Amino acid sequence: MDLDAPVQKLYKIGPAYAKKLQSLGIKTARDFLFYFPFRYDDFSDITKIADVEIEQIATVQGQVVEARNIWTFKKRMALTEAIIEDDSGAIKAVWFNQPFLTTTLRTGATVNLSGKVSFSKNELVFSNPAYEVVGYNNSRNYTHTGRLVPVYHETYGLSSRWLRFHIKPLLIFAKKIEEFLPLEIIKSHDLLPCLLAIKEIHFPKNLEIAEKAKRRFAFEEIFLIQLWNFLQRGKWQNNESLKIHFQEKLIKEFVASLPFRLTDSQRKAAWQILKDLEKPAPMNRLLEGDVGSGKTIVAAIAVLEAVSQGMQTAIMAPTEILAEQHYNTFLEYLNNYKIALLTGSKSLLNNEKISRSGILNKARAGEVDVVIGTHALIQEKVFFKNLALAVVDEQHRFGVEQRARLLKTITSLKDGIPDKIPHLLSMTATPIPRTLALTIFGDLDISLLTEMPKGRKKIITSIIPPAGRRDAYYFIADEIQKGRQIFVICPLIEDSDILEVKSATTEFEKLRKVFPRFKIGLLHGQLKPKEKEEIMLKFKNKETDVLVSTSVVEVGIDIPNATVMIIEGADRFGLAQLHQFRGRVGRSEYQSHCFLFTDSQTKKTHQRLNALIKCENGFELAEKDLKIRGPGEVYGIRQSGMPDLAMVGLSDIKLISETRKAAKEIFEKDPLLKNYPRLKERLKEFARNIHLE
């Protein structure tokens, strides 16, 4: 068998099933083998019928005494009833809408039943149990009962039973899969060989070996990410960048001129960046800090260092609103330099209108110091005469491919040919748990801003149940009458932009009735950039009292006059995201509040939301969020193509450390992987699949 053959060539799989399998990511026989179960049902203990207990999971083996179909006109469904007996007694089993079972459960056949036993009409009954006809030799080579039974993620028309039926016969071909992990790694980390791990992850002998099989694949997947990071870091360090010399007097004068004092962590981060800029190899650093922790001023120090020496800087933000916010900030801090804004709808140079081609020509000629923009910077051929520094804000919202394209596109030119690689400073307001930082961003150096600027008042956070909504509205009305403004964030009802807009629109209409005297704005992702910009500008200029927004719009909006953050359906968000929303208020001397509106009365919801009330540190909350929701939801990597076992492994600091150590050993021994051809090939394939390349 060719493991790369399409699934429709396999036994009893036609085009209809192939289409369903594709929705699970299964296109080939190989994909089938690597479609792993997410849990197991323990049906391994076969008991006598006389020993089964009510409300317990049990597995019995016996002969079919009778099997028949009954049509219930009242419920309009078919019931299949069977009586199974062994030498200790008999028991009834019932299935709903499966009339075909009477052809399988023939009288006299030996069968296994596994499932929950209930008490109905004065007798014990198996309700919808798993079933399996036992062969004459009863070799105990069971598939659906009498063992640890794998349970897979399903889709309509493809049950775990169906998947088990098709995966099991393929296991004999697993020997065709070549082992790519180096033998020394397998031995030193006590890993199962690939062939054994594939067999045991699908149909394990016991839970202990099932866990070892899972560990093997979680290890290999995270090991590949770590190794990729080492290779990327190595490639990056082999490039040449423009050296930006440290100018102590200039930086000290700039910092002293600021109307506020830098925090210790801002000073430390700025120093780390300035030291990196002096090196001949390009910097690749992530500046990470809570909303409002002052990342922009740290970036401004780095930008000043570059432009003061006649070099250029490019700054990219994920949205037009954020790009314009950065533009205004840098105009204020660096008013002696030429700063341009280039977005989909605007092109400005020091607040004067200029054509897009005009900015592009000036960037190429070295006549503009800083270009700030959105995706426009990578969608057009923006070239610079001597680009020394690229800053990417909210970098995780761009994706690996876009960041790579940024560095290829906005590169210094020498005689029309790309020359040196710019230093790269990425910024994010999303606190990253340590395990994720060591893997997903393992190719970056990381600077942390762990303090908030002095003088900020603590944001008072409250859980508001339905009964408290009226009082909260009275409080909001008082705040507006004092001249303050309000944010309202609406939840994502489902994974759909349209439904999210509907949620925000419904809330907008409701608040217009609740606050008829006040001006209310509506912001969502379906609006055109120019419409978004006008709505935000009105809010910033205090022409709007309340802004109703969807959860996905604009991470870093700075509205110092906003003092209340309302989060509707707060139980629908993760802790890290709630913390980010809360950080949009509390940016002035006024006391700010965050109201968590929720209809949920569950203990778990209130435990989570109380954690937000007690904790102000985004890094602590990110760690808690990781434990509660998992890395896929916390950091938006669910759609990355990353395998489930790698996703689970991202929460395991011990596994992260082991894989990092193993990857480092291989990289230091053979940085080009010349002696590991199979590993090199697998690494490339893995990188493509999870969009690292």
Secondary structure, 3 states (H helix, E strand, C coil): CCCCCEHHHCCCCCHHHHHHHHCCCCCEHHHHHCCCCCEEEECCCECCHHHCCCCCEEEEEEEEEEEEEEEECCCCEEEEEEEEEECCEEEEEEEECCCCHHHHCCCCCEEEEEEEEEEECCEEEEECCEEEECCCCCCCCCCCCCCEEEECCCECCECHHHHHHHHHHHHHHHHHCCCCCCHHHHHHCCCCCHHHHHHHHHCCCCHHHHHHHHHHHHHHHHHHHHHHHHHHHHHHHCCCCCCCCCCHHHHHHHHHHCCCCCCHHHHHHHHHHHHHHCCCCCCEEEEEECCCCCHHHHHHHHHHHHHCCCCEEEEECCCHHHHHHHHHHHHHHCCCCCEEEECCCCEEECCEECCHHHHHHHHHHCCCCEEEECCHHHHCCCCECCEEEEEEECHHHCCHHHHHHHHHHCCEEECCEECCCCEEEEEECCCCCHHHHHHCCCCCEEEEECCCCCCCCCCEEEEECHHHHHHHHHHHHHHHHCCCEEEEEECCCCCCHHHHHHHHHHHHHHHHHHCCCCCEEEECCCCCHHHHHHHHHHHHCCCCCEEEEECCCCCCCCCCCEEEEEECCHHHCCHHHHHHHHCCCCCCCCCCEEEEECCCCCHHHHHHHHHHHHCCCHHHHHHHHHHHHCHHHHCCCHHHCCCHHHHHHCCCHHHHHHHHHHHHHHHHHCCCCCCCHHHHHHHHHHHHHCCCC
